[in-house]
Amino acid sequence: MYEAVIVDAIRTPIGRRNGALKDVHPVDLLGHVLRSIVERNQLPPEAVDDVIAGCLTQIGDQAVNIARNAWLAAGLPESVPGCTIDRQCGSSLQALHFAAQGVMSGAYEIAIACGVEAMSRVPMMCSIGVYGTPMTESLEARYHMRQYNRSFFDQALGAELLAKEWGFSREDLDRFGLRSHQLAAKARTEGKFRREIVPVPLSLADSSGFFEQDEGIRTDTSLEKMLSLKPAFPDLERITAGNASQISDGASAALVMRKETAEKLGLRPRARFVAFSVVGVNPVTMLTGPIPATRKVLQNAGLKVDDIDLFEVNEAFAPVVLGWQKEVGAPWDRVNVHGGAIALGHPLGATGTRIAATLLNALEDRGGRFGLIAICEGAGMANATVIERLNA
């Protein structure tokens, strides 16, 4: 078996809904990231064996295999194939798993894992019920959502239920949301995102200039402001826009290859893959998935919580990370140290490889060795990954 390494991981700045990236076609957005990762590593593009992209809402601008379309739109060689996958919010983390596993098996020498979601142009859930019976009906029947007086069970209600189960107050959730903004703002001010972000030329959207910084970080917020926000839906008490991830636009990518291939090309392997996990949980309490996913990946890696230098748990909602920490026991000073999706945003298909880029750079910045990623996913799934920084 070959050793798979990460040579580079990059992302666009994340745009707010109807913000700077609203007019950029997702094919062009992903294509820009793919071309950027090839060019900045001086990689012969024809050497790439496959491009694997995560994207949730594969309809409209994001339909018909956006991985392939983005590669071709970027002017890259026709000989390189691409495929698009959907494991909900962990789609590009799953793409990273598939890329690494392909390299480890010998099927690939070089693969690019990536992801994109243009939520301003292709709204979340807009594909539901397009053909045949709406998914709302089948889910309602299967999981008895009538007891919640809803026609469709959404993750916000799941987050509300879990906050109550774990005993987290509205203030607990808002304090976590504030933490995310404060850490992200600090990281941006200190230049911690500089290496992972590739500016987006707004000429892609017939404008001028470059989009260079994440739009969602609120430097002027406070606990008082967050507590003043109304719940996201009328039947919720705790979940608001301040303690939930933002609807966003963005793309990200990671360059994965055999260690010896990287060395042959004169590229520095920055991290290696230690272990992977994917789990299923109750779809109603889907947000608990990172807990068993973390336990499983640690077992697969032969490591303990204390061995992990940095954790990245996707901030879909504040209760996800608060509950995960309560059950797993990771020290807070190692968790989401540069903020997370509450502040940065959550462009669904791009989040997995976005987090990989942030974690890799944070490990290098802090001199850490092991990093762990865990992401909850719709319909009751979760992925987790452990990487080891090389030359640690």
Secondary structure, 3 states (H helix, E strand, C coil): CCCEEEEEEEECCCEECCCCCCCCCHHHHHHHHHHHHHHHCCCCHHHCCEEEEECCCCCHHHCCCHHHHHHHHCCCCCCCCEEEECCHHHHHHHHHHHHHHHHHHCCCCEEEEEEEEECCCCCCCCCCCCCCCCHHHHHHHHHCHHHHCCCCCCHHHHHHHHHHHHCCCHHHHHHHHHHHHHHHHHHHHCCCCCCCECCEEHHHHCCCCEECCCCCCCCCCCHHHHHCCCECCCCCCCCECCCECCCEEEEEEEEEEEHHHHHHCCCCCCEEEEEEEEEECCCCCHHHCHHHHHHHHHHHHCCCHHHCCEEEECCCEHHHHHHHHHHHCCCHHHECCCCCHHHHCCCHHHHHHHHHHHHHHHHHHHCCCEEEEEEEECCCEEEEEEEEECCC
